Amino acid sequence: MAGIGGLTKVALGGLGASVKRFERAAETIAQPTPLVGDRVEIGSAPLPDKVGATVDMRIQKYAAIANMRVLSTAMELEREVTKLGK
C-alpha cells in the first residue's frame, strides 16, 4: 500500500500548490488598478497583470479538480485493496 500512499501524497501536494497559485492570482486581481493619466512617470510600479492572473486562476481551478480526482481515485483504490486483503 506504499504506492497508494505515495499517490495520495502527490495529489495532496499538487492540490496545495494549486490553491497557493490560485490565491496569488486572486490577490493580483484584487489589487486596485491606478488610473492611467496622460503622462508617464518613470520608476512607477508596473500595473498588475489582471488578465494573466484571471487565466492563471482558471488553470489552477482545473489543476485542483484534477488533483482532487486523483485523490478520490487513490482512496477508492485503497478501499478495494483493503477488501481484497480480507
KAWO-V312254 format. One record per residue. N is the residue number from 0. RES is the residue in one letter. PSI is psi in degrees with one decimal (none if undefined). D_CENTER is the distance of its C-alpha to the mean C-alpha in Angstrom with 2 decimals. Layout:
<<N RES PSI D_CENTER> <N RES PSI D_CENTER>>
This chain:
<<0 M 0.7 27.19> <1 A -32.9 25.66> <2 G -40.1 23.85> <3 I -40.6 22.23> <4 G -37.2 21.21> <5 G -38.3 19.68> <6 L -42.5 17.68> <7 T -42.6 16.48> <8 K -43.0 15.66> <9 V -43.6 13.60> <10 A -43.0 11.66> <11 L -38.9 11.14> <12 G -43.2 10.23> <13 G -38.9 7.56> <14 L -43.6 6.24> <15 G -41.2 6.85> <16 A -39.8 5.38> <17 S -41.6 1.66> <18 V -41.8 3.91> <19 K -44.2 5.89> <20 R -37.6 4.90> <21 F -43.9 4.87> <22 E -42.2 7.93> <23 R -43.4 9.40> <24 A -41.1 9.48> <25 A -38.8 11.01> <26 E -39.4 13.40> <27 T -43.4 14.47> <28 I -35.2 15.27> <29 A -15.2 17.12> <30 Q 135.8 19.30> <31 P 139.6 22.76> <32 T 119.8 23.97> <33 P 147.2 27.49> <34 L 134.3 30.19> <35 V 117.8 31.32> <36 G -165.2 35.09> <37 D 18.5 37.62> <38 R 157.2 37.58> <39 V 130.8 35.39> <40 E 124.8 34.95> <41 I 134.3 34.60> <42 G 3.7 32.23> <43 S 158.8 30.17> <44 A 143.8 26.42> <45 P 153.3 24.44> <46 L 145.3 22.99> <47 P 142.8 19.28> <48 D 83.0 17.62> <49 K -31.3 16.63> <50 V -47.3 16.69> <51 G -38.7 14.33> <52 A -36.7 11.92> <53 T -43.3 12.39> <54 V -43.1 11.75> <55 D -37.9 8.49> <56 M -42.6 7.44> <57 R -42.8 8.90> <58 I -44.8 7.44> <59 Q -30.5 3.73> <60 K -49.5 6.03> <61 Y -30.9 7.90> <62 A -40.6 5.88> <63 A -42.0 5.39> <64 I -44.1 9.01> <65 A -43.3 10.12> <66 N -35.5 9.35> <67 M -35.1 11.11> <68 R -37.6 13.84> <69 V -42.2 14.36> <70 L -43.7 14.72> <71 S -43.0 17.10> <72 T -40.5 19.01> <73 A -40.1 19.44> <74 M -41.0 20.81> <75 E -42.6 23.08> <76 L -41.2 24.27> <77 E -40.5 25.09> <78 R -43.9 27.08> <79 E -41.0 29.00> <80 V -38.5 29.79> <81 T -40.7 31.04> <82 K -41.1 33.26> <83 L -29.6 34.69> <84 G -13.4 35.54> <85 K none 37.70>>
